Amino acid sequence: MPEPSLATTLASIPLTTCIYNASGPRTGTSAALSKIAASSSGAVLAKSATVESQTGNDLPRTWHHRDANTVPSDREEPSGASCNSEGLPNAGIGYYLSETVIRESVGDGGKPYMVSISGHTMEDNLAMLKQIHEAMTSSDGCNIAAVELNLACPNVIGKPIIAYDFCQMEEVLQAVAALPMFSNYTTTKRLPLGVKMPPYFDAPHFQKAATILNRYKSIVRYVASINTIGNALVIDPVAEMPAIRSNRGFAGLSGSAVKYTALANVKMMRELLVEEIDVVGVGGVSSGTDAFEMILAGASAVQVGTCHWTEGPKCFDRICAELKELMTEKGYTSIGDFKGKLKEWSKEGVSASRAAKRKKKEASKGGTKGRASGGKDVLVSQGGGMDLSHIMNSVLVVIVAVLLIDKFGNFGS
């Protein structure tokens, strides 16, 4: 069987692998982005930019849950819950549009380079979109594959999450659609626009958001669900204070703690959005299985944020390898074989899942423990022979017995 392909198409952009980075930590400089480009990531997405550079919120502004019992030994940091209140530190949109920065970020590999924008006002976002268009159509013509409009950041103090205010969300998309770079271009020439969405928790909110997005299907080519869950609070019980300094300790929750909310948002968005709008799954992805579940729920591609933050760009190689291994086990040759094909709950499915768990449990036990004659448990190797540690213990017993006999004589006499 040939090796499974992770290739996908997002907003008509071909990606060699369906896994790539989310806009966030480790994406703010060309040096950081070049490490992503050198990995198995299918694209390179820059940090959410503002009009001017800014340093963000006061330090400390991040927190990671550290539990040694849940951290795989091959990872530098845990992939559990994380919180941040960064406040969009970035180098400013001009930096991310620089031909030099783009070249340093993607190198000669030719991976799609995407920019993300998150203005403080609607005017800021419109100004940055115009700047992107000017950079693309200049004599140098910087190579940008797509732009992601962040309408979901919860960590800019004093600024609301735009996509929770549906009237404001509509106003923003209406103004964007009126820009010449979108209104006067043919579909084939238009810069693909993605929208970063916050998590929704109520069915009517999903429906309202999707209705607005569908109205602008001519410009919105994909949605990325979800951004962090806003207003989480981590408390240091020793110091009796918040673990994060800025914003009175309130921060955005990410990592494995948000995975199940993210899966629900991906599934709901895929069901409610028109076919022309792709869905990108993001939130709590730290393994090939996590990515598989996102695609099964309907995602065309998967972004990795917190795991990239804590583990570094090598996570893309590992997650891609794990996804390929899982696809091989299931007999899938491409992500199209299972994308959006989440099955309904069934007793047959439960039985198959339980059988697989029993088989896995038995396999983990097999080769590590066997039954010797006489009914006593003995350790055995995977090949069925006696475990090395058991052999060494037996040899030591014999040596001690021989030394005692040599010193005190035959015990049987």
C-alpha positions in Angstrom: 0.0 0.0 0.0 1.5 3.4 -0.9 2.1 6.0 1.8 -1.0 8.0 2.5 -1.1 11.6 1.1 -1.8 14.5 3.5 -2.2 16.9 0.6 -5.3 19.2 0.6 -6.7 22.3 -1.0 -7.7 25.2 1.1 -9.4 28.2 -0.5 -8.1 26.8 -3.9 -4.6 26.9 -2.5 -2.8 23.5 -2.8 -1.1 22.4 0.4 1.4 19.5 0.5 0.2 18.6 4.0 -3.1 19.5 5.7 -1.3 20.5 8.9 0.1 24.0 9.4 0.6 26.5 12.1 -1.9 28.8 13.7 -1.1 32.5 14.1 0.2 33.0 17.6 3.4 32.5 19.6 6.5 31.5 17.6 5.1 33.2 14.5 6.2 36.8 15.0 9.6 36.9 13.2 11.0 35.6 9.9 13.5 33.5 11.9 10.6 31.7 13.7 8.6 31.4 10.5 11.5 29.8 8.6 11.6 27.0 11.1 8.0 26.3 10.4 8.7 26.3 6.7 11.5 23.8 7.2 9.1 21.4 8.9 6.3 19.3 7.5 3.9 22.2 7.9 1.8 22.7 4.7 1.9 26.5 4.9 3.4 29.3 6.9 1.0 31.7 8.7 2.4 34.9 10.2 1.5 36.5 13.5 -1.7 38.6 13.6 -0.6 42.0 12.7 -1.7 45.5 13.7 -1.0 48.7 11.7 2.0 49.6 13.8 4.3 47.3 15.8 3.3 46.8 19.5 4.8 45.0 22.4 1.5 43.6 23.8 0.4 43.2 27.4 2.6 43.2 30.5 4.6 40.1 31.5 3.9 37.5 32.8 1.2 37.0 30.3 1.3 33.2 29.6 0.8 30.1 31.7 1.1 26.4 30.9 -0.3 23.5 32.9 2.7 21.3 33.9 1.8 17.8 35.0 4.8 15.4 34.7 2.4 12.4 34.7 0.8 13.6 31.4 3.9 14.8 29.5 5.3 12.3 26.9 9.0 11.9 27.5 9.9 13.0 23.9 8.3 16.5 24.4 9.9 19.5 25.9 6.7 20.9 27.4 3.2 19.6 28.2 0.5 19.8 25.6 -2.3 20.3 28.2 -4.2 23.5 29.0 -2.5 26.9 28.4 -3.6 30.4 29.0 -2.3 33.6 27.4 -3.1 37.3 27.5 -0.5 38.4 25.0 -2.3 41.4 23.6 -1.1 40.8 20.0 2.6 41.6 20.2 3.8 41.9 16.6 6.2 43.8 14.3 3.5 45.6 12.4 1.9 44.8 9.0 4.7 46.4 7.0 7.2 43.9 8.4 5.1 40.9 7.4 4.6 42.3 3.9 8.3 42.9 3.3 9.7 40.9 0.4 12.8 40.2 2.4 10.9 38.9 5.4 8.7 36.7 3.2 11.8 35.3 1.4 13.5 34.6 4.8 10.3 33.0 6.1 9.6 30.5 3.4 13.0 30.1 1.7 13.2 28.3 -1.5 10.6 25.7 -0.5 7.7 27.5 -2.1 5.2 26.9 0.7 2.2 29.2 0.8 2.8 32.3 2.9 -0.2 33.7 4.6 -0.6 36.9 6.7 -3.0 37.5 9.5 -4.5 40.9 10.5 -6.2 42.0 13.7 -6.7 45.7 13.7 -8.0 47.7 16.8 -10.7 49.2 14.6 -12.5 48.4 11.4 -10.6 51.3 9.8 -7.3 49.6 10.8 -8.4 46.3 9.1 -9.4 48.1 6.0 -6.2 50.0 5.9 -4.1 46.8 6.3 -6.1 45.1 3.5 -5.3 48.0 1.2 -1.7 47.9 2.2 -1.6 44.1 1.4 -3.1 44.8 -2.0 -0.6 47.6 -2.8 2.3 45.3 -1.8 1.0 42.5 -4.0 0.5 44.8 -7.0 3.7 46.7 -6.7 6.7 46.2 -9.0 8.2 43.8 -6.6 4.9 42.0 -6.0 5.3 40.2 -2.6 4.1 36.6 -2.7 1.1 36.2 -0.4 -1.2 33.2 -0.8 -4.0 34.3 1.6 -5.0 36.7 4.3 -6.7 35.7 7.6 -8.9 38.3 9.2 -8.9 37.8 12.9 -12.3 38.6 14.3 -11.8 36.6 17.4 -9.0 37.9 19.7 -10.1 38.0 23.3 -6.9 39.5 24.7 -6.8 43.1 23.6 -7.8 45.0 26.7 -10.8 47.2 26.2 -11.6 45.8 22.8 -14.6 43.4 22.2 -14.6 40.2 20.2 -16.0 41.4 16.9 -17.5 38.0 15.9 -19.7 38.0 19.1 -21.3 41.2 18.0 -23.2 40.0 14.8 -24.1 43.5 13.7 -20.5 44.6 13.9 -19.3 41.4 12.2 -21.7 42.1 9.3 -20.5 45.7 9.1 -16.9 44.6 8.9 -17.5 42.0 6.1 -19.6 44.5 4.2 -16.9 47.1 4.3 -14.2 44.5 3.3 -16.4 43.3 0.4 -16.6 46.9 -0.9 -12.8 47.2 -1.2 -11.6 47.4 -4.8 -9.2 44.4 -4.2 -12.4 42.3 -3.7 -15.2 44.0 -5.6 -13.3 44.6 -8.9 -11.4 41.3 -9.1 -12.5 38.1 -10.8 -12.7 35.1 -8.5 -9.5 33.6 -9.9 -7.5 36.8 -9.2 -8.9 37.7 -5.8 -6.8 37.2 -2.7 -8.3 34.4 -0.7 -9.7 35.7 2.6 -10.1 33.6 5.7 -11.8 34.6 8.9 -10.6 33.5 12.3 -13.6 32.8 14.5 -14.2 32.7 18.2 -15.8 29.6 19.9 -19.6 29.6 19.9 -21.6 27.7 22.5 -25.2 28.2 21.5 -27.0 26.8 18.4 -28.6 30.2 17.5 -25.1 31.8 17.6 -23.7 29.3 15.1 -26.7 29.9 12.8 -26.4 33.7 13.0 -22.6 33.6 12.3 -23.0 31.1 9.4 -25.8 33.1 7.9 -23.6 36.2 7.8 -20.6 34.3 6.4 -22.7 32.7 3.7 -23.8 36.1 2.6 -20.2 37.0 1.9 -19.2 33.7 0.2 -17.9 35.7 -2.7 -15.0 36.9 -0.6 -14.8 34.6 2.5 -13.0 31.5 1.3 -12.4 29.7 4.6 -13.1 30.1 8.4 -10.7 29.0 11.1 -12.5 27.7 14.2 -11.6 28.3 17.0 -9.5 31.0 18.6 -8.9 30.8 22.4 -11.8 30.6 24.8 -11.9 34.0 26.5 -11.9 34.9 30.2 -10.2 31.9 31.7 -8.5 32.6 35.1 -5.6 30.7 36.6 -4.9 31.2 40.3 -1.6 30.7 42.1 -2.8 29.1 45.4 0.5 29.8 47.2 0.7 33.5 46.4 -3.1 33.7 46.4 -3.1 35.8 43.2 -3.7 35.3 39.4 -0.9 33.5 37.6 -1.0 36.1 34.7 -0.3 39.8 35.4 -2.2 41.6 32.7 -6.0 42.1 32.4 -6.5 41.2 36.1 -5.4 37.6 35.3 -8.2 37.0 32.7 -6.8 35.2 29.7 -7.6 33.1 26.6 -7.7 29.3 27.2 -6.1 27.0 24.7 -4.5 23.6 24.4 -6.1 20.2 25.0 -8.7 21.8 27.3 -10.5 23.4 24.3 -10.3 20.5 21.8 -13.8 19.3 22.3 -15.3 22.7 21.9 -13.2 23.2 18.8 -14.5 19.9 17.3 -18.1 20.9 17.9 -17.4 24.3 16.2 -15.8 22.7 13.2 -18.7 20.2 12.9 -21.4 22.9 13.2 -19.6 25.3 10.8 -19.2 22.6 8.2 -22.9 21.8 8.4 -24.1 25.4 8.3 -21.7 27.0 5.8 -22.0 26.8 2.0 -19.7 24.4 0.2 -17.6 27.3 -1.2 -16.3 28.2 2.3 -13.8 25.7 3.7 -13.3 25.1 7.4 -9.9 25.0 9.2 -9.9 23.1 12.5 -7.8 24.6 15.3 -7.9 24.1 19.0 -6.2 21.5 21.1 -4.5 19.6 18.3 -1.3 17.9 19.6 -1.4 14.5 17.9 -2.2 12.8 14.6 -5.4 11.4 16.2 -6.5 15.0 17.1 -5.9 16.1 13.5 -7.8 13.0 12.2 -10.8 13.9 14.4 -10.8 17.5 13.1 -10.8 16.3 9.5 -13.5 13.7 10.2 -15.6 16.5 11.6 -15.3 18.4 8.3 -12.0 20.4 8.4 -10.1 20.8 5.1 -7.0 21.6 7.0 -5.8 21.8 10.6 -3.9 24.5 12.4 -1.7 23.8 15.4 -1.2 26.5 18.0 -0.5 25.6 21.6 1.4 22.4 20.8 3.7 24.4 18.4 4.1 27.0 21.2 5.2 24.4 23.7 7.0 21.8 21.6 8.3 23.9 18.7 8.2 23.3 15.0 9.2 19.6 15.3 5.6 19.0 16.3 4.5 19.3 12.6 6.8 16.4 11.6 5.5 14.3 14.5 1.8 15.0 14.0 2.0 14.4 10.2 3.8 11.1 10.8 1.2 10.1 13.4 -1.7 11.0 11.0 -0.1 9.0 8.2 0.3 6.0 10.5 -3.4 6.2 11.6 -4.5 6.5 8.0 -2.4 3.4 7.0 -4.0 1.4 9.8 -7.5 2.4 8.6 -6.7 1.9 4.9 -7.1 5.5 3.9 -4.9 6.9 1.1 -6.0 10.5 1.3 -7.8 12.9 3.6 -10.6 13.0 1.2 -11.4 9.4 2.1 -12.7 10.5 5.5 -13.1 14.3 5.5 -16.5 15.2 6.9 -17.6 11.6 7.1 -18.2 11.4 10.8 -20.7 8.6 11.4 -23.8 8.6 13.5 -23.7 6.9 16.9 -24.4 3.2 16.8 -24.2 0.1 18.9 -22.1 -1.5 16.3 -19.6 1.4 16.5 -19.5 1.1 20.3 -18.8 -2.7 20.0 -16.0 -2.1 17.5 -14.4 0.6 19.7 -14.5 -1.6 22.8 -13.0 -4.6 20.8 -10.2 -2.3 19.6 -9.5 -1.1 23.1 -9.4 -4.7 24.4 -7.1 -5.8 21.6 -4.7 -2.8 22.3 -4.7 -3.6 26.0 -4.0 -7.3 25.5 -1.2 -6.4 23.0 0.4 -4.1 25.6 0.3 -6.9 28.1 1.4 -9.6 25.7 5.2 -10.1 25.6 5.7 -8.5 29.0 4.1 -11.1 31.3 3.7 -14.8 30.9 2.7 -17.8 33.0 5.4 -20.3 34.0 4.7 -23.9 35.0 3.6 -24.1 38.6 1.3 -21.1 38.1 3.7 -18.3 39.1 4.0 -15.1 37.0 7.3 -14.6 35.3 8.5 -11.7 33.1 9.2 -12.7 29.5 10.5 -10.8 26.5 8.4 -9.9 23.5 9.9 -12.8 21.7 8.6 -15.3 24.3 12.0 -15.8 26.1 12.8 -15.0 29.7 13.2 -11.4 30.5 16.9 -10.3 30.9 16.3 -8.8 34.4 14.9 -12.2 35.6 17.9 -14.0 34.1 20.3 -11.7 35.9 18.6 -12.1 39.2 18.7 -15.9 38.8 22.4 -15.8 38.0 23.1 -13.7 41.1 21.3 -16.1 43.3 23.4 -19.0 41.9 26.7 -17.1 42.4 25.8 -16.2 46.1 24.9 -19.9 46.8 28.2 -21.1 45.3 30.2 -18.6 47.5 28.3 -19.7 50.6 28.9 -23.4 49.9 32.6 -22.7 49.3 32.8 -20.9 52.7 30.7 -23.0 54.9 30.6 -26.4 53.2 27.8 -28.5 51.9 24.5 -27.6 53.6 23.1 -31.0 52.9 25.8 -32.9 54.8 
